[in-house]
């Protein structure tokens, strides 16, 4: 009996040892993405892009012969203390090999993850984040931004709006934005550009996240009768509630939601009522018809997996995982962070739409491999009407005057 118990104990120890080896025989990556709070919807969109990429790599045999393991952390509302907790947990405790985020903190994330050499990919689009990077490019050389800054995206939005084949009834614009660095940065850039061409900023309103009652602002808009309303809030519910209330008594205004057109809940809730809305997706893959066969295969696979149109951020977080994995393969060691960061900075990545190359600030600015895609909602779906660079009409599409404009 004692021998049987001893043998059982030995087998149990061996089992747990083997389990430990198996667990250690993976390459963990950190995914600090909001799972609760106002940004949870966008967090889910970002995560699905990351997971799709990881699943493809694992199904093809893994990375350097090992499976990639995702370790998540709820970054909530990107409060500075939460961002720091995420960095210390994922990098300090879990010893992950890379960090893949969507929005991550608009600057405080650069400081938090810059303490480590681990490659960090974020979709901040924030001038504040870039300014932190510029304080010490060598220290923050592991930080890779996946999108142009808000100001650069706003420049693209301005070019798209002024390219529309539409006769504006007047030169008045209303701009509404949130009180964060993203909303403020985009709006300031638009204001500068519209004033430069002689338009009047008839109203500029800055509101907090969570605003869903628009009666007072809409009353003012109805008195102003602007040709253009630009609404820049990076959260779904504000966009949905504003447009639903706007439609009760619409003005003859083009309504541009900027980035806010592309969180999936916006179109899911509004459906064909959203037809005519315009907006943009940075670093996107145009749809519903892609520009090439590889892109179309990707879109088809996405639809099969998730059964909805590709939302903001999903394609570029997918691509970032592939870019990191390619760099790891070239270097031959997932933990040689300095070599991986140097490879990414020097070589970029050959993506589905072409070459992606980070600039001197490690920002993916406007380029063919990751264009800003400008959409209009048509038939309850996002239809690409322009891509930037080029800003030529997207093949097979055309801008349609919204039905609420009489």
N, C-alpha and C positions, 0 to 999 in steps of 0.2 A: 504493500500500500504506500509506504514511504517513497519507494522508487517511482511508483506511478505519479504521486504528487510532485516529486522532483522533476520528472520528465515533463509533466504538464506545465510546471513553472518555467522550465527551460524553453519549451515551445512558445509559451506566452511571451517571454522576453524576446525571443527571436522574431516573433510576429510583430511586436511593437518596434523592434529595431528595423525590420524590413519596411514597415509602414513609414518610419521616420526617413529612411533612405528614399522611398518613393516620393514623400513630400518634398524632400530636399532636392530631388532630381527634377525639379521644375524651374522655370525662370519666372519669378513673380514680377508683375508690373502693377503700379499703383494707379488707381482711377478715382481721384477726388472730384466727385460730381454731385451736385445737389440732388438729393433723393426726397427731401421735404422742403416746404416753403415755396415762395413765389416763383422760383426758377426750376422747380422739380420737373415740369413738363419739358423744358429745354434740356435739362439734365438727362432725361430718359432718351431724348433724341440723340444727344452726343454719345451716350452709352451704347446704343444700338449700333452705331457706326464702329465703335471700338470693338465690340463683341463680334460683329460680323468679320472683321479683319483677323482677330485672334482665332476665331473658329476655323477660318480658311488656312491659317498657318499651321494650326494643330492637326487639322485633317490631312494636311500635306506632309506630315511627319515631324512637325515641330520646328523649333529654332535651335540650330546646332545640336540636333538630335534630342532636344528636350521640349516638353510641352510648356506652353505659356500659361501661367496662372494669374487670374485677375483678382486683385484685392481692392475692394471698394471702400470709400470713406465719404460720408455725407458732409459735403461742404456747405450745406444749408444756404444762408444768404451772404456768404463770403465775408463774414465778420472777421476782422484781423486775427483775433484769438483762435477762431476756428481754422483759418488758413494755416496758422502756425502749428496747431495741433495736428492737422493733416500731414504737413511736411515732416514733423518729428515722428509721427506714427509710421508713415509709409517708408520714409527714407531711413530714419534712425532705428526703428524697432524691426520693421518687416524686411529691411534691406532689399527693397525692390530694385530692379534693373533699369526701369524707366518710369516716368510719370506721364499719363495721358489724361488731359482734362479738356473741358470745353471752356466756358468762362471759369476763371479761377481766382479772381481777386483784384484785377485792375491796378496792379502795382505792388500790393502787399504780398502777392504770390511770388513775384520776382525776388523779393527780399527773403521770403521764407524758404524757397527751394534753391535759391542761389547759395545758401550755406553748404549745399551738397554739390557734387559734380554730376549727379545723376541727370541724364537727359530729361528735360521737362518741356512738354508740348501743351500750349494753351491757345485758346481762341479769343483772347481778351479784346483785341482790336482797340486797345487803349493807348493813347499818347502818354498817359501817366506811367503805364508799364514800360513803355519804350524809354521814357526819361530816366527811370530807375536803372534800366540796362545801361544807358549811356554814362551813368555815374562811374561805372567800372566794367567795361566790356569784357575784360579778362576774367574777372570774378564771376560774371553772369553769363559766361560763354556756353553754359548748359541750357540756357533759356531760349526756346524756339517758339515764335509767334506764328500762328497758322492763318492769319488773315491780315489784310491791310489795316492800318489804324482807322478809327472812326472818321477822322478828318479826311483821309484819302478815300474812304468809302463814300463820304458825303460829296466829295468832288465828282465821283462816278455817278451818284444819284442826280446831281445837278446836270451833268452832261446828258444823262438819259432823259430827264424831264424836259430839258430844252431841245431835245432831238425829236420828241413826240410829234407825229404829223397831226397837229391839233391847233386850231385857232383859238387862242386864249381870249376870253371876253374882256379881261382887264389885266392889270399888272399888280394885283394884290395877293399876298400870300400870308397864310396863318401857319405858325409853327408851334407844335406842342411837343414837349419832351419831358423826360424824368430828370430828377435832381441828382444824377450820378455822372461820373466822368464820361460815360458813353453818350448819354442823351445830350448832355451839355456840349460835348465836343462836336457831335454831328450837327447840332443846330447852329452853333457858332459858325461853322464852315458854310452851311447853307445860307445863313444870313449875309455873310460877307459876299458870297457869289451873287445872290439875287440883288443886293444893293448895287453891286458893280455894274449890272446890266440895266439899272434904272427901275427895278421893281420896288414896291413899298411893302415893308414888313408891317402889315396891318395889325397883327397881334402875335405876340410871342408869350406862351404860357409854360411855366415849369411846374410840374406836379410831382407828388411822391408816388412811389409804387403802391399799388392797392387802390388807386382812384378808379371808381366805377360809376360815379354819378357825374354826368357831364352837362346837366341842364343849364347852368349859368354860362359855361363856356360856349355851348351850342347856341344859346340865345344871342350872344355877342357875335358869333360867326354868322348867324342868319341876318344880322343887321349889316355886317361888313360885306357879305356876298363875295368872298374871295374867289379868284380863279383856281387857286391851289391851296389845299390843306395838306401839310406834311406832319405826320404823327410819328414820333420816334421814341417808342417805349419797348424795351426788350423783354416783354412778358405778354403772354397771350390774352389774359382776361381783360386787361385795359383796352387792348385793340378791339376785342370782341364787343365789349360794352359800349365803347365810343361809337363804333360803326352802327350797331343796332339802334342806338338812340339818334344818330345822324339821319338814318333812313326814315325816321318818322316824319321829318320835314327837311328833306335834303336841299342843299343849295346847288347851284350849277357850278360845282367845284370838282376838279380832279382830286381824288383822295389818294395820297401816297402814304403807305404805312412803313416805308423803309424796311429795316430788318424784320419788323413785326409782322410782315406778310407770311413769313416762312415757318414759325412754330406750328406744328401740325394741328394743334387744337383750334387754331384760328379758322382754317378752312373746314375742319371737321364740324365745327359748330355752325358756321355761317352758311356753308354749302353754296348753292348757286346765288344766294342773296349777295355773296361777295363779288359776283361777276362785275368787272370793271375796276376793282381795286388794283393798285400797282405797288410794287415793292422790290426789294433786292435780297439776294443771298450771296454773301462773300465766299470766295473760294469754293464755288459750287460746281456741280455737274449739270448742265442745262437739261431740261426735260419739258414735256414727257418724252420727246424724241431726242436722244443723245446725239452728239456731234460725230461719233464714230462707233464702230462695231463693238469695241471693248467697253465703251461707255454704255451702250445699249444693253449689253449682257449684264453689266453691273446693275443698271436700273431694273432690269427684269428680275434679277435675283433678289434685289431689295424688296420689290413688290411681292414676290413669292414668300419671302421670309416674314414680312411685317404687314403686308396688305394695306399699305397706305403710301402716299407719295413721299419722296425723300424730303425730310425737313431740314431746316437750317443746321449746319454744323456736322451732320452725320457723315457726309462724304469726306470732309477734310479730316475728321478724327480717324476715320477708316484709313485714309491715305497716310496719316502721320504714323500709325502703327506699322504700316508697310515700309515707310521710309526708315524708321528706326530699325526694324528687323533686317532690312537690306544693309544698313550700316554695320549692324552686329555681325552679319554674315561676312562682310568684307574685312572687318577687323579680326574676327575669329574668337572674340571673348565678350560676352554680354556685360562684363563688369569692368572692362577697360574703358571707363567713361570718357577720359580725356581724348582717347583715340576716336571713339565713336562721335563725340561732339565735333572734333576736328573734321572727321570725314563728312558729317552732315553739312557743316559750314562750307567746306570746300567743294563738295560734289553735288549736294542736293539729292534729288531723287527723280527718276523717270516715271512719272505717274500716268494714269489712264489718258489724260488729255495732253500730255507732253511733259517737258522738263519743269520741275519745281526747283527754284533756287532762292535761298534765303539771302537777304541783303546784308549790309555791314552791321545792321542792328539786329540781325537774326529775325527779320520780319519777312513773311511772304507777301510782298507787295503785288500790285496788279501785274499779272503775267498770263500767258496763254495756258500754262499748265494748271493754273488755279484762278480762273477769271471771276470777276463779280458778275453775277447773272441777274438781269432785271426781268421781272415777271409781271404779267397781268393775270388776274383770275378770270378764266373763261370756262364756262360749263362746270363750274365748281371745282376746277383744278388749276394748278399753277402752270401757265404757259410761258416759256421763255420768249421774250420779244427782243432783247438785246443782250449781248455779252460784251464785257469790257476787260481787256483791250479789244479794239476795233470799233465797237459801238455801231456796228452795222446791223440792220434788221436780221433777227435770227431766222435761218432758213425755214420756210414753211409756216411762218407765223406773221401776224400783223396786229397792231394796236387797234382796239375797238373802243369807240366812245361809250362811256358808261351809260346805262339806260336811265339813270336818275337825272342826267343832264338833258334838259329840254331845249 
